[in-house]
Amino acid sequence: MAVLSGDLSTLCIKLVFGTLAFTWVLWTVRAVNPRAVAMTLTFPALNGIVLLTATGQVVSEMVVAIFPMMFFNGFLAAIFLALRRKFAGEWVAFALCLLIWAVIAVFFEWDAVKAHRWPIAYVIAVLILACAGWAFRRLRALDKAMPKMSRSETPAEFLRARAARIFWFFVSLLIVTLAAYIWRDAHSLIGRLSALPLITLFVLHWAVQERRVDLDELPVAALLGPVAAMGFLIVFTFSLGLIRSNAGALHPLYWPIGLAMLFAEWELTRRAILVLSGLSYRA
């Protein structure tokens, strides 16, 4: 019973920490331009927390499993909007997007496909760069100036506006954490689940309802997001390799060093998003 209690308390700590960390990420990106909003649809918040906290998993196997789902998530805005127009309902589009995501995740878990996971990841990395290059050129061709940033928010206003997103993040992290707790050797499954797009789909739903972004631009700008997420995954994987091994051996200062690296590399990702989105506007 003591072991179970310890495991469960650790699980709860991870959930609380992860949710607080995601809230901090939302705070840092609260006043970004509309194209950066689209890029943050694939911001690696859940990926980063799962890679750091799932210490019983093989990091390299998790990361290579994320790539196909990250690539699909870049197209999620276009798919969501197309399904919404066809079926005239956000929740139908929401459900169908999750179903398509699940089918793709199951396909890549098929042993015959998993055997080629590394070549697939390399091909997908090239496709992510190619799609981002096309999207960047398309946005630059619009020759639009960057709009003015929105007004500042108080912490209370921020929390009221982001409460639903924080809730969906908590649900996503709970799903991944429970999966990692139950299936301790399912490295690729945990990686794919860390790309679960519940938050992305909610933000798309919110964007459509509130009309806060240009819905014609949104699917194109969203294709830039996986570039920043891919950069984060590569750098963070290398960083974690300095303080842990695939055999599960952790550096004595794993948690403070790992947390510092996570927050620092999230900040670098945020700045990369701001720079790339800013360059896509007319100067």
C-alpha positions as CSV (number, residue, x, y, z in Angstrom):
1,M,0.0,0.0,0.0
2,A,2.9,2.4,0.8
3,V,4.3,1.9,-2.7
4,L,1.0,2.5,-4.4
5,S,0.4,5.6,-2.2
6,G,3.9,6.9,-3.3
7,D,3.2,6.3,-6.9
8,L,-0.2,8.0,-6.7
9,S,1.2,11.0,-4.9
10,T,3.9,11.3,-7.5
11,L,1.2,11.2,-10.2
12,C,-0.8,13.9,-8.5
13,I,2.3,16.1,-8.2
14,K,3.0,15.7,-11.9
15,L,-0.5,16.7,-12.7
16,V,-0.4,19.8,-10.5
17,F,3.0,20.8,-11.7
18,G,2.1,20.2,-15.3
19,T,-1.0,22.3,-15.1
20,L,0.7,25.2,-13.4
21,A,3.5,25.1,-16.0
22,F,1.0,25.2,-18.8
23,T,-0.7,28.2,-17.2
24,W,2.7,29.9,-17.2
25,V,3.1,29.1,-20.9
26,L,-0.3,30.6,-21.6
27,W,0.7,33.7,-19.7
28,T,3.9,34.1,-21.7
29,V,2.0,33.9,-25.1
30,R,-1.1,36.0,-24.1
31,A,-0.3,39.0,-26.2
32,V,0.9,37.6,-29.6
33,N,-0.1,38.5,-33.1
34,P,-2.8,36.4,-34.9
35,R,-0.3,34.4,-36.9
36,A,1.6,33.5,-33.7
37,V,-1.7,32.4,-32.2
38,A,-1.9,29.9,-35.1
39,M,1.7,28.8,-34.5
40,T,1.0,28.2,-30.8
41,L,-1.6,25.6,-31.7
42,T,1.3,23.1,-31.7
43,F,3.3,24.7,-28.9
44,P,5.1,21.8,-27.2
45,A,3.7,22.3,-23.7
46,L,2.3,18.9,-23.1
47,N,5.2,17.3,-25.1
48,G,7.8,19.0,-22.8
49,I,6.1,18.1,-19.6
50,V,5.6,14.5,-20.6
51,L,9.2,14.1,-21.8
52,L,10.5,15.5,-18.5
53,T,8.2,13.6,-16.1
54,A,7.8,10.2,-17.8
55,T,11.2,9.1,-16.5
56,G,10.4,5.4,-17.0
57,Q,10.1,5.9,-20.7
58,V,12.8,5.9,-23.4
59,V,13.0,9.5,-24.6
60,S,14.2,8.8,-28.1
61,E,11.3,6.4,-28.7
62,M,8.8,8.9,-27.4
63,V,10.1,11.7,-29.6
64,V,10.2,9.7,-32.8
65,A,6.5,8.7,-32.1
66,I,5.5,12.4,-31.7
67,F,6.7,13.5,-35.2
68,P,3.8,12.0,-37.3
69,M,1.2,13.4,-34.8
70,M,2.9,16.8,-34.7
71,F,2.8,16.9,-38.5
72,F,-0.9,16.0,-38.6
73,N,-1.6,18.6,-35.9
74,G,-0.2,21.3,-38.1
75,F,-3.0,20.6,-40.6
76,L,-5.6,20.4,-37.8
77,A,-6.9,23.9,-38.3
78,A,-7.5,23.3,-42.1
79,I,-9.2,20.0,-41.4
80,F,-11.3,21.4,-38.5
81,L,-12.6,24.3,-40.6
82,A,-13.3,22.1,-43.6
83,L,-15.3,19.7,-41.5
84,R,-17.1,22.5,-39.7
85,R,-18.2,23.9,-43.1
86,K,-19.3,20.5,-44.3
87,F,-21.3,19.5,-41.2
88,A,-22.3,22.9,-40.0
89,G,-21.2,22.3,-36.4
90,E,-18.1,22.8,-34.4
91,W,-18.7,19.8,-32.1
92,V,-19.1,17.4,-35.0
93,A,-15.9,18.7,-36.4
94,F,-14.2,18.4,-33.0
95,A,-15.3,14.7,-32.7
96,L,-14.3,13.8,-36.2
97,C,-10.8,15.4,-35.8
98,L,-10.2,13.4,-32.7
99,L,-11.4,10.2,-34.5
100,I,-9.0,10.9,-37.5
101,W,-6.2,11.6,-35.0
102,A,-6.9,8.3,-33.2
103,V,-6.9,6.3,-36.5
104,I,-3.5,7.8,-37.5
105,A,-2.1,7.1,-34.0
106,V,-3.2,3.5,-34.2
107,F,-1.8,3.1,-37.7
108,F,1.6,4.3,-36.6
109,E,1.4,1.9,-33.6
110,W,1.1,-1.0,-36.0
111,D,4.3,-3.2,-35.7
112,A,4.9,-3.2,-39.5
113,V,5.0,0.6,-39.5
114,K,6.8,1.0,-36.2
115,A,9.7,-1.0,-37.7
116,H,10.3,2.0,-40.0
117,R,9.7,4.7,-37.4
118,W,13.1,6.4,-37.8
119,P,13.0,6.8,-41.6
120,I,9.4,7.9,-41.3
121,A,10.4,10.6,-38.8
122,Y,13.2,11.9,-41.1
123,V,10.8,12.1,-44.0
124,I,8.2,13.9,-41.8
125,A,10.8,16.4,-40.6
126,V,11.5,17.3,-44.3
127,L,7.8,17.6,-45.0
128,I,7.4,19.9,-41.9
129,L,10.1,22.2,-43.3
130,A,8.7,22.1,-46.8
131,C,5.1,22.9,-45.6
132,A,6.4,25.7,-43.4
133,G,8.4,27.1,-46.3
134,W,5.3,27.1,-48.5
135,A,3.2,28.7,-45.7
136,F,5.8,31.4,-45.0
137,R,5.9,32.4,-48.7
138,R,2.1,32.4,-48.9
139,L,1.8,34.7,-45.9
140,R,4.5,37.1,-47.1
141,A,2.7,37.3,-50.5
142,L,-0.3,38.7,-48.7
143,D,1.8,41.8,-47.9
144,K,-0.1,42.6,-44.7
145,A,1.3,44.7,-41.8
146,M,1.3,43.2,-38.3
147,P,-1.8,44.3,-36.4
148,K,-1.5,46.1,-33.1
149,M,-1.3,43.9,-30.0
150,S,-4.4,43.4,-27.8
151,R,-4.7,45.3,-24.5
152,S,-3.0,44.0,-21.4
153,E,-4.9,41.7,-19.0
154,T,-4.9,41.4,-15.3
155,P,-4.2,38.0,-13.8
156,A,-7.9,37.5,-12.9
157,E,-9.0,38.4,-16.5
158,F,-6.4,36.1,-17.9
159,L,-7.5,33.1,-15.7
160,R,-11.2,33.7,-16.5
161,A,-10.4,33.7,-20.3
162,R,-8.1,30.7,-20.2
163,A,-9.9,28.5,-17.7
164,A,-11.3,26.1,-20.3
165,R,-7.9,25.7,-22.0
166,I,-6.3,25.0,-18.7
167,F,-9.0,22.4,-18.0
168,W,-8.5,20.6,-21.3
169,F,-4.7,20.6,-20.7
170,F,-5.3,19.0,-17.3
171,V,-7.5,16.3,-19.0
172,S,-4.8,15.7,-21.7
173,L,-2.0,15.4,-19.1
174,L,-4.2,13.1,-17.0
175,I,-4.7,10.8,-20.0
176,V,-1.0,10.6,-20.8
177,T,0.1,10.3,-17.2
178,L,-2.4,7.4,-16.5
179,A,-1.2,5.7,-19.7
180,A,2.4,6.0,-18.6
181,Y,1.5,4.8,-15.1
182,I,-0.4,1.7,-16.5
183,W,1.7,0.8,-19.5
184,R,5.2,1.5,-18.3
185,D,6.9,0.1,-21.4
186,A,4.6,1.7,-24.1
187,H,7.2,4.3,-25.0
188,S,5.8,5.2,-28.5
189,L,2.2,5.2,-27.2
190,I,3.1,7.8,-24.5
191,G,4.9,9.9,-27.1
192,R,1.8,9.9,-29.4
193,L,-0.5,10.7,-26.5
194,S,1.6,13.7,-25.6
195,A,0.5,15.2,-29.0
196,L,-3.2,14.7,-28.1
197,P,-4.9,17.8,-29.7
198,L,-7.7,18.5,-27.1
199,I,-6.4,22.0,-26.4
200,T,-5.8,22.7,-30.1
201,L,-9.3,21.7,-31.0
202,F,-10.7,23.8,-28.2
203,V,-8.7,26.8,-29.3
204,L,-10.0,26.3,-32.8
205,H,-13.5,26.2,-31.5
206,W,-12.9,29.3,-29.5
207,A,-11.3,31.1,-32.5
208,V,-14.3,30.4,-34.7
209,Q,-16.8,31.5,-32.0
210,E,-15.0,34.7,-31.0
211,R,-13.7,35.6,-34.4
212,R,-10.4,36.6,-32.9
213,V,-8.2,35.5,-35.8
214,D,-8.5,35.5,-39.6
215,L,-10.0,32.1,-40.5
216,D,-8.6,32.3,-44.0
217,E,-5.0,32.9,-42.6
218,L,-5.3,30.5,-39.7
219,P,-4.8,27.2,-41.5
220,V,-1.8,28.5,-43.4
221,A,-0.1,30.1,-40.4
222,A,-0.7,26.9,-38.4
223,L,1.7,25.1,-40.7
224,L,4.6,27.2,-39.3
225,G,4.0,25.9,-35.8
226,P,5.4,22.4,-36.2
227,V,8.8,23.9,-37.1
228,A,9.1,25.5,-33.7
229,A,7.8,22.4,-32.0
230,M,10.2,20.2,-33.9
231,G,13.1,22.4,-32.9
232,F,12.1,22.2,-29.3
233,L,11.8,18.4,-29.4
234,I,15.3,18.0,-30.9
235,V,17.0,20.4,-28.5
236,F,15.1,19.2,-25.4
237,T,15.8,15.6,-26.2
238,F,19.5,16.4,-26.4
239,S,19.3,18.3,-23.2
240,L,17.6,15.5,-21.3
241,G,20.3,13.1,-22.7
242,L,22.8,15.0,-20.6
243,I,21.0,14.3,-17.3
244,R,19.3,10.9,-17.9
245,S,19.9,7.7,-19.8
246,N,17.5,5.5,-21.8
247,A,18.1,2.9,-19.1
248,G,16.4,5.2,-16.6
249,A,19.4,6.4,-14.7
250,L,18.9,10.1,-13.6
251,H,21.4,12.7,-12.6
252,P,21.2,13.5,-8.9
253,L,20.0,17.0,-9.7
254,Y,17.7,15.8,-12.5
255,W,14.6,17.7,-11.4
256,P,16.0,21.2,-10.8
257,I,18.2,21.0,-13.9
258,G,15.4,19.5,-16.0
259,L,12.9,22.1,-14.9
260,A,15.3,24.9,-15.7
261,M,16.0,23.5,-19.1
262,L,12.3,23.0,-19.8
263,F,11.4,26.6,-19.0
264,A,14.4,28.0,-20.8
265,E,13.7,26.1,-23.9
266,W,10.0,26.9,-23.8
267,E,11.0,30.6,-23.7
268,L,13.3,30.0,-26.7
269,T,10.4,28.4,-28.6
270,R,8.1,31.3,-27.8
271,R,10.7,33.8,-29.1
272,A,11.2,31.7,-32.2
273,I,7.4,31.8,-32.8
274,L,7.3,35.6,-32.3
275,V,10.3,36.1,-34.7
276,L,9.0,33.8,-37.4
277,S,5.4,35.1,-37.3
278,G,6.7,38.7,-37.3
279,L,8.8,38.0,-40.4
280,S,5.7,36.7,-42.2
281,Y,4.2,40.2,-42.0
282,R,5.2,43.2,-44.2
283,A,7.8,45.3,-42.4
